[in-house]
């Protein structure tokens, strides 16, 4: 990835609210992968460190990066969603604090290079769900900033959390990761050849086992991003109850829901989700304005509060986002053991 060398091409997905912070990110980085801090909801986790949500989010990201650097010399990234109202603040903070990489999806980060400072070494990696989105970003970045992505994550519809697909596309094979990766690789190769650069493609969404990694790398990707598999690790920053939700989940429990932010999402079904389906409206107010396109007036609940409650293990008022393979989790083990298992599975696939 440009001047940045990643020992193992495994990127840990940025999972909010509070699921991937310094604990998980540092542990993954120490194993040679890329550890990623999620910037989503940091203003809630660090609400006492600032005068308001925006200020607390900035302080929270600074603190998480500081704590991570104390635990590892490895590569650390920050995930910043375009849909967040404080997108610019989080990108600027990550660059100022010298994060190695910024990963950005949930919208097209068309102006992200504009935040780079003179001498900045932070790499910029957009997350896309189509070859068209990859093309648009490459065109806009090159034209407006003379900059091309340092890598591109292509995320398929089997991912956890908010998805960049319409409901009818989620189960359509034409939108599967296996179909998307070769198309994005071919699209990006045009820019690689024209400008004599390398733009690695990182495959994400439903990648869980070493066999999955082996199969997807054969399609042209240079690396993979895994989120769900790292939730059931001892170092994951989520509560024990959150992790056990994964352990106890069956395949049929993982379903698509409609999020208040207007996007489909994949989560583990529970009583809270069932109540929402029945028309239960959880009384909400919006002191944060954390997502640009969240319509408070028509929302049955506050998405950030629901995810924050889940992070703390309070599932009466929240739920856990999860990838389609979350039900495969059988026990909570260390990040080191997880890497060893993945590498063993990968080698058996050869």
MARKENU-624730 format. One record per residue (C-alpha): x, y, z. Coordinates in Angstrom, 1 decimal. Each point is the difference from the previous one (the first is absolute). Layout:
<node px="X" py="Y" pz="Z"/>
...
REM end
This chain:
<node px="0.0" py="0.0" pz="0.0"/>
<node px="2.4" py="2.6" pz="-1.3"/>
<node px="2.8" py="0.5" pz="2.6"/>
<node px="-2.0" py="-2.0" pz="2.5"/>
<node px="0.9" py="-3.7" pz="0.3"/>
<node px="-2.6" py="-2.3" pz="1.6"/>
<node px="1.6" py="-3.3" pz="1.3"/>
<node px="-3.3" py="-1.9" pz="-0.3"/>
<node px="-2.7" py="1.2" pz="-2.5"/>
<node px="-2.7" py="-0.3" pz="2.7"/>
<node px="-1.9" py="3.2" pz="0.9"/>
<node px="-2.2" py="0.0" pz="3.0"/>
<node px="-3.3" py="1.7" pz="-0.8"/>
<node px="-0.9" py="3.2" pz="1.9"/>
<node px="-3.0" py="-0.9" pz="2.1"/>
<node px="-2.0" py="2.6" pz="1.9"/>
<node px="-1.3" py="0.9" pz="2.4"/>
<node px="2.9" py="-0.9" pz="2.3"/>
<node px="0.6" py="-3.5" pz="-1.4"/>
<node px="3.4" py="0.7" pz="-1.5"/>
<node px="2.0" py="2.4" pz="2.1"/>
<node px="3.6" py="0.0" pz="1.2"/>
<node px="-0.2" py="-3.5" pz="1.6"/>
<node px="-0.9" py="-1.8" pz="-3.2"/>
<node px="1.9" py="2.2" pz="-2.4"/>
<node px="3.3" py="-0.3" pz="1.9"/>
<node px="-0.3" py="-3.8" pz="0.3"/>
<node px="-0.6" py="-0.4" pz="-3.8"/>
<node px="2.8" py="2.4" pz="-0.8"/>
<node px="2.3" py="-2.0" pz="2.2"/>
<node px="-0.7" py="-3.1" pz="-2.0"/>
<node px="1.0" py="1.7" pz="-3.3"/>
<node px="-3.4" py="1.0" pz="-1.2"/>
<node px="-1.6" py="3.5" pz="-0.1"/>
<node px="-1.8" py="0.9" pz="3.2"/>
<node px="-2.9" py="2.4" pz="-0.5"/>
<node px="-1.7" py="2.4" pz="2.5"/>
<node px="-3.6" py="0.9" pz="-0.8"/>
<node px="-0.7" py="3.7" pz="0.4"/>
<node px="-3.7" py="-0.6" pz="0.2"/>
<node px="-1.6" py="1.1" pz="3.3"/>
<node px="3.2" py="1.0" pz="1.7"/>
<node px="-1.8" py="3.1" pz="1.3"/>
<node px="-2.2" py="-2.3" pz="2.1"/>
<node px="2.9" py="-2.1" pz="1.3"/>
<node px="1.9" py="3.2" pz="0.9"/>
<node px="-2.9" py="2.3" pz="0.8"/>
<node px="1.7" py="1.4" pz="3.1"/>
<node px="3.1" py="1.1" pz="-2.0"/>
<node px="-1.6" py="2.8" pz="-1.9"/>
<node px="-2.7" py="2.7" pz="0.1"/>
<node px="-2.1" py="-1.8" pz="-2.6"/>
<node px="-0.2" py="-3.1" pz="-2.2"/>
<node px="2.2" py="1.4" pz="-2.7"/>
<node px="2.8" py="1.1" pz="2.4"/>
<node px="-0.2" py="-3.3" pz="1.9"/>
<node px="0.3" py="-2.0" pz="-3.2"/>
<node px="3.2" py="1.9" pz="-0.9"/>
<node px="1.5" py="-0.6" pz="3.5"/>
<node px="-1.1" py="-3.6" pz="-0.1"/>
<node px="1.7" py="-0.7" pz="-3.2"/>
<node px="3.2" py="1.6" pz="1.2"/>
<node px="-0.1" py="-2.1" pz="3.2"/>
<node px="-0.7" py="-3.3" pz="-1.9"/>
<node px="2.9" py="0.6" pz="-2.3"/>
<node px="2.3" py="0.9" pz="2.9"/>
<node px="-1.0" py="-3.1" pz="1.9"/>
<node px="0.5" py="-2.2" pz="-3.1"/>
<node px="3.4" py="1.4" pz="-0.7"/>
<node px="1.0" py="-0.8" pz="3.6"/>
<node px="-0.8" py="-3.7" pz="-0.7"/>
<node px="1.4" py="-0.5" pz="-3.5"/>
<node px="2.5" py="1.1" pz="-2.6"/>
<node px="-2.2" py="-1.5" pz="-2.7"/>
<node px="-2.2" py="1.5" pz="-2.6"/>
<node px="-3.1" py="1.9" pz="1.3"/>
<node px="-2.9" py="1.3" pz="-2.0"/>
<node px="-3.2" py="1.9" pz="0.8"/>
<node px="-3.4" py="-0.6" pz="-1.6"/>
<node px="-2.0" py="3.1" pz="-0.7"/>
<node px="-3.4" py="-0.2" pz="-1.6"/>
<node px="-0.9" py="2.6" pz="-2.5"/>
<node px="-3.6" py="0.0" pz="1.4"/>
<node px="1.2" py="1.3" pz="3.3"/>
<node px="-0.7" py="3.7" pz="0.7"/>
<node px="3.5" py="0.4" pz="1.4"/>
<node px="1.7" py="-1.7" pz="-2.9"/>
<node px="2.4" py="2.9" pz="-0.7"/>
<node px="1.0" py="0.3" pz="3.7"/>
<node px="0.8" py="-3.7" pz="0.3"/>
<node px="2.0" py="0.0" pz="-3.3"/>
<node px="1.9" py="3.1" pz="1.0"/>
<node px="0.7" py="-1.4" pz="3.5"/>
<node px="1.2" py="-3.4" pz="-1.4"/>
<node px="2.4" py="1.8" pz="-2.3"/>
<node px="1.3" py="2.4" pz="2.6"/>
<node px="0.5" py="-2.9" pz="2.4"/>
<node px="1.9" py="-1.9" pz="-2.7"/>
<node px="-2.2" py="-3.0" pz="-0.4"/>
<node px="1.5" py="-2.2" pz="-2.6"/>
<node px="-3.2" py="-0.5" pz="-2.0"/>
<node px="-3.5" py="1.4" pz="-0.2"/>
<node px="-2.7" py="-2.4" pz="-1.3"/>
<node px="-3.2" py="1.7" pz="-1.1"/>
<node px="-3.3" py="-1.3" pz="-1.2"/>
<node px="-3.8" py="0.5" pz="0.6"/>
<node px="0.1" py="2.5" pz="-2.9"/>
<node px="2.6" py="1.1" pz="-2.4"/>
<node px="2.9" py="1.9" pz="1.6"/>
<node px="0.4" py="2.3" pz="-3.0"/>
<node px="1.9" py="2.8" pz="1.8"/>
<node px="2.1" py="-2.1" pz="2.4"/>
<node px="3.4" py="1.0" pz="-1.6"/>
<node px="-0.8" py="3.6" pz="0.6"/>
<node px="0.7" py="-0.6" pz="3.7"/>
<node px="3.6" py="-1.1" pz="-0.4"/>
<node px="2.6" py="2.3" pz="1.3"/>
<node px="3.4" py="0.7" pz="-1.4"/>
<node px="2.2" py="-2.9" pz="1.0"/>
<node px="-2.9" py="-2.3" pz="1.0"/>
<node px="0.7" py="-3.7" pz="-0.2"/>
<node px="-3.5" py="-1.2" pz="0.7"/>
<node px="-1.2" py="-2.3" pz="-2.7"/>
<node px="-3.6" py="0.5" pz="-1.3"/>
<node px="-2.1" py="-3.1" pz="-0.8"/>
<node px="-3.6" py="0.3" pz="-1.1"/>
<node px="-2.5" py="-2.8" pz="0.5"/>
<node px="-2.2" py="-0.7" pz="-3.0"/>
<node px="-2.8" py="-2.5" pz="-0.9"/>
<node px="0.4" py="0.2" pz="-3.8"/>
<node px="2.5" py="0.6" pz="-2.8"/>
<node px="-2.0" py="3.1" pz="-1.0"/>
<node px="0.7" py="1.5" pz="3.5"/>
<node px="3.7" py="-0.9" pz="-0.4"/>
<node px="0.1" py="1.7" pz="-3.3"/>
<node px="-1.7" py="3.2" pz="1.2"/>
<node px="2.4" py="0.3" pz="2.9"/>
<node px="3.1" py="-0.5" pz="-2.1"/>
<node px="-1.2" py="2.5" pz="-2.6"/>
<node px="-1.0" py="2.7" pz="2.6"/>
<node px="3.1" py="-0.4" pz="2.2"/>
<node px="2.3" py="0.1" pz="-3.0"/>
<node px="-1.7" py="3.0" pz="-1.6"/>
<node px="-0.5" py="2.1" pz="3.1"/>
<node px="3.0" py="-0.9" pz="2.1"/>
<node px="2.4" py="-1.9" pz="-2.3"/>
<node px="-0.3" py="-2.9" pz="2.4"/>
<node px="-1.0" py="-3.6" pz="-0.4"/>
<node px="-1.1" py="-2.3" pz="2.8"/>
<node px="2.8" py="-1.8" pz="1.8"/>
<node px="-2.2" py="-3.1" pz="0.0"/>
<node px="-3.7" py="-0.7" pz="-0.4"/>
<node px="-2.2" py="-2.3" pz="2.2"/>
<node px="-2.8" py="-1.6" pz="-2.0"/>
<node px="-2.7" py="-1.1" pz="2.5"/>
<node px="-2.6" py="-2.6" pz="-1.1"/>
<node px="-3.5" py="-0.5" pz="1.4"/>
<node px="0.9" py="-2.6" pz="2.6"/>
<node px="1.5" py="2.6" pz="2.2"/>
<node px="-1.3" py="0.9" pz="3.4"/>
<node px="-1.4" py="3.4" pz="0.8"/>
<node px="-1.2" py="2.5" pz="-2.6"/>
<node px="0.2" py="-1.3" pz="-3.5"/>
<node px="0.5" py="2.0" pz="-3.2"/>
<node px="-2.6" py="-2.0" pz="-1.9"/>
<node px="-3.8" py="0.0" pz="-0.6"/>
<node px="-2.0" py="-2.7" pz="1.6"/>
<node px="-0.5" py="-1.9" pz="-3.2"/>
<node px="3.7" py="0.1" pz="-0.8"/>
<node px="1.1" py="-1.7" pz="3.3"/>
<node px="-0.8" py="-3.5" pz="-1.1"/>
<node px="0.6" py="0.6" pz="-3.7"/>
<node px="3.1" py="-2.0" pz="-1.2"/>
<node px="0.8" py="2.8" pz="-2.4"/>
<node px="0.9" py="2.2" pz="3.0"/>
<node px="1.9" py="-2.7" pz="1.9"/>
<node px="3.5" py="0.8" pz="1.1"/>
<node px="1.3" py="-2.7" pz="-2.4"/>
<node px="-1.6" py="2.0" pz="-2.9"/>
<node px="1.0" py="3.4" pz="1.3"/>
<node px="3.8" py="-0.6" pz="0.6"/>
<node px="1.0" py="-0.9" pz="-3.6"/>
<node px="-2.1" py="3.0" pz="-1.3"/>
<node px="1.7" py="2.5" pz="2.5"/>
<node px="3.4" py="-1.5" pz="-0.8"/>
<node px="-0.5" py="0.5" pz="-3.7"/>
<node px="-1.3" py="3.5" pz="0.5"/>
<node px="2.9" py="1.1" pz="2.2"/>
<node px="2.6" py="-1.6" pz="-2.3"/>
<node px="-0.8" py="2.7" pz="-2.6"/>
<node px="1.2" py="2.6" pz="2.5"/>
<node px="2.9" py="-2.1" pz="1.1"/>
<node px="1.2" py="-0.4" pz="-3.6"/>
<node px="-0.6" py="3.7" pz="-0.9"/>
<node px="1.7" py="1.5" pz="3.0"/>
<node px="2.6" py="-2.8" pz="0.7"/>
<node px="-1.2" py="-0.6" pz="3.6"/>
<node px="-1.2" py="-2.9" pz="2.0"/>
<node px="-3.4" py="0.2" pz="1.6"/>
<node px="-0.6" py="-3.2" pz="2.1"/>
<node px="-3.6" py="-1.3" pz="0.1"/>
<node px="-1.1" py="-1.3" pz="3.4"/>
<node px="-3.0" py="-2.3" pz="0.1"/>
<node px="-2.5" py="0.2" pz="2.8"/>
<node px="-3.5" py="-1.2" pz="1.0"/>
<node px="-0.5" py="-3.6" pz="1.1"/>
<node px="3.7" py="-0.8" pz="0.1"/>
<node px="0.4" py="-2.2" pz="3.1"/>
<node px="2.1" py="-3.1" pz="-0.6"/>
<node px="3.4" py="-0.7" pz="-1.4"/>
<node px="-1.8" py="-1.7" pz="-2.8"/>
<node px="-1.9" py="3.1" pz="-0.8"/>
<node px="3.2" py="2.0" pz="-0.1"/>
<node px="1.7" py="-2.6" pz="-2.3"/>
<node px="-3.0" py="0.1" pz="-2.4"/>
<node px="-0.4" py="3.8" pz="-0.2"/>
<node px="3.8" py="0.7" pz="-0.4"/>
<node px="-0.2" py="-2.2" pz="-3.2"/>
<node px="-2.4" py="2.5" pz="-1.5"/>
<node px="2.5" py="2.8" pz="0.1"/>
<node px="-0.2" py="1.6" pz="3.4"/>
<node px="3.2" py="0.8" pz="1.8"/>
<node px="-1.4" py="-0.3" pz="3.5"/>
<node px="-3.1" py="-0.5" pz="2.0"/>
<node px="-2.0" py="1.8" pz="2.7"/>
<node px="-1.5" py="-1.9" pz="2.9"/>
<node px="-2.3" py="1.4" pz="2.7"/>
<node px="-2.3" py="-2.6" pz="1.3"/>
<node px="2.7" py="-2.6" pz="0.7"/>
<node px="1.9" py="2.4" pz="2.3"/>
<node px="-3.1" py="0.8" pz="2.2"/>
<node px="0.3" py="-3.3" pz="1.9"/>
<node px="3.6" py="0.7" pz="1.2"/>
<node px="1.1" py="0.8" pz="3.5"/>
<node px="1.4" py="3.3" pz="-1.2"/>
<node px="-3.1" py="1.2" pz="-1.7"/>
<node px="-1.2" py="3.1" pz="1.7"/>
<node px="-3.7" py="-1.0" pz="0.2"/>
<node px="-1.6" py="-1.4" pz="3.1"/>
<node px="0.0" py="-3.7" pz="0.8"/>
<node px="-3.8" py="0.0" pz="-0.6"/>
<node px="0.6" py="1.4" pz="-3.5"/>
<node px="2.5" py="-2.7" pz="-0.8"/>
<node px="-2.3" py="-2.7" pz="1.4"/>
<node px="-2.8" py="1.2" pz="-2.3"/>
<node px="2.2" py="-1.2" pz="-2.9"/>
<node px="0.9" py="-3.3" pz="1.7"/>
<node px="-3.7" py="-0.7" pz="0.6"/>
<node px="-1.2" py="1.0" pz="-3.4"/>
<node px="-1.3" py="-2.5" pz="-2.5"/>
<node px="0.0" py="0.6" pz="-3.8"/>
<node px="-3.7" py="0.9" pz="0.0"/>
<node px="0.5" py="2.7" pz="2.6"/>
<node px="2.1" py="2.2" pz="-2.3"/>
<node px="-2.3" py="2.1" pz="-2.1"/>
<node px="-0.5" py="3.2" pz="-1.9"/>
<node px="-1.6" py="2.9" pz="1.8"/>
<node px="-0.9" py="3.5" pz="-1.0"/>
<node px="2.1" py="2.6" pz="1.7"/>
<node px="-1.2" py="3.5" pz="1.0"/>
<node px="2.7" py="1.4" pz="-2.3"/>
<node px="-1.8" py="-1.3" pz="-3.1"/>
<node px="2.3" py="-3.0" pz="-0.8"/>
<node px="-0.5" py="-3.7" pz="0.5"/>
<node px="2.2" py="-1.5" pz="2.6"/>
<node px="0.9" py="-3.5" pz="1.2"/>
<node px="-0.5" py="-0.8" pz="3.7"/>
<node px="-0.7" py="-2.8" pz="2.4"/>
<node px="-3.7" py="-0.2" pz="0.7"/>
<node px="-1.2" py="0.6" pz="3.5"/>
<node px="-3.0" py="1.3" pz="2.0"/>
<node px="0.8" py="3.6" pz="-0.7"/>
<node px="0.0" py="-0.6" pz="-3.8"/>
<node px="-3.2" py="-1.9" pz="0.3"/>
<node px="-1.7" py="2.8" pz="1.8"/>
<node px="1.1" py="2.5" pz="-2.6"/>
<node px="-1.5" py="-2.3" pz="-2.7"/>
<node px="-3.3" py="0.0" pz="1.9"/>
<node px="-0.1" py="3.8" pz="-0.2"/>
<node px="1.4" py="0.7" pz="3.5"/>
<node px="1.4" py="3.5" pz="0.0"/>
<node px="2.7" py="0.6" pz="2.6"/>
<node px="-0.2" py="3.6" pz="1.2"/>
<node px="2.9" py="1.8" pz="-1.4"/>
<node px="1.6" py="3.4" pz="0.0"/>
<node px="3.0" py="1.0" pz="-2.0"/>
<node px="2.7" py="1.8" pz="1.9"/>
<node px="2.8" py="-1.2" pz="-2.2"/>
<node px="-1.1" py="0.4" pz="-3.7"/>
<node px="2.7" py="-2.6" pz="-0.7"/>
<node px="-1.2" py="-1.2" pz="-3.4"/>
<node px="-0.7" py="2.5" pz="-2.9"/>
<node px="-3.0" py="-1.9" pz="-1.4"/>
<node px="-1.8" py="-1.2" pz="3.1"/>
<node px="-3.6" py="1.2" pz="0.1"/>
<node px="-0.7" py="0.4" pz="3.7"/>
<node px="-3.7" py="0.7" pz="-0.5"/>
<node px="-0.6" py="-3.3" pz="-1.7"/>
<node px="2.6" py="-2.2" pz="1.8"/>
<node px="-1.4" py="-2.6" pz="2.3"/>
<node px="3.2" py="0.1" pz="2.1"/>
<node px="3.4" py="1.7" pz="0.2"/>
<node px="2.6" py="-2.1" pz="-1.9"/>
<node px="3.0" py="1.2" pz="1.9"/>
<node px="-1.7" py="-0.6" pz="3.4"/>
<node px="-1.0" py="-3.5" pz="-1.1"/>
<node px="3.5" py="-0.9" pz="-1.0"/>
<node px="1.5" py="1.6" pz="3.1"/>
<node px="-2.4" py="-2.1" pz="2.2"/>
<node px="1.1" py="-3.1" pz="-1.9"/>
<node px="3.6" py="0.8" pz="0.5"/>
<node px="-0.6" py="0.1" pz="3.8"/>
<node px="-2.1" py="-3.2" pz="-0.1"/>
<node px="-3.4" py="1.7" pz="0.5"/>
<node px="-2.0" py="-1.9" pz="-2.6"/>
<node px="-3.4" py="1.0" pz="1.2"/>
<node px="0.7" py="3.3" pz="-1.7"/>
<node px="2.4" py="-0.9" pz="-2.8"/>
<node px="1.3" py="-2.7" pz="-2.4"/>
<node px="3.3" py="-1.3" pz="-1.4"/>
<node px="0.9" py="0.6" pz="-3.6"/>
<node px="1.7" py="-3.1" pz="-1.4"/>
<node px="1.2" py="-1.5" pz="-3.3"/>
<node px="-1.8" py="-3.0" pz="-1.5"/>
<node px="2.5" py="-2.5" pz="1.4"/>
<node px="-0.2" py="1.2" pz="3.6"/>
<node px="-1.8" py="-3.3" pz="1.0"/>
<node px="3.3" py="-1.9" pz="-0.7"/>
<node px="1.5" py="1.4" pz="3.2"/>
<node px="0.4" py="-2.7" pz="2.6"/>
<node px="2.1" py="1.5" pz="2.7"/>
<node px="1.9" py="3.1" pz="1.1"/>
<node px="3.7" py="-0.2" pz="-0.7"/>
<node px="2.9" py="2.4" pz="-0.3"/>
<node px="0.8" py="1.9" pz="-3.1"/>
<node px="3.3" py="-1.9" pz="-0.3"/>
<node px="-1.9" py="-3.3" pz="0.1"/>
<node px="-2.5" py="1.4" pz="-2.6"/>
<node px="2.9" py="0.8" pz="-2.3"/>
<node px="1.5" py="-3.4" pz="0.5"/>
<node px="-3.3" py="-1.7" pz="-0.8"/>
<node px="-0.5" py="2.2" pz="-3.2"/>
<node px="3.5" py="-0.8" pz="-1.2"/>
<node px="-0.5" py="-3.7" pz="0.6"/>
<node px="-3.3" py="0.1" pz="-1.8"/>
<node px="1.6" py="1.9" pz="-2.9"/>
<node px="2.9" py="-2.5" pz="-0.3"/>
<node px="-2.4" py="-3.0" pz="0.0"/>
<node px="-1.8" py="1.7" pz="-3.0"/>
<node px="3.0" py="0.0" pz="-2.2"/>
REM end
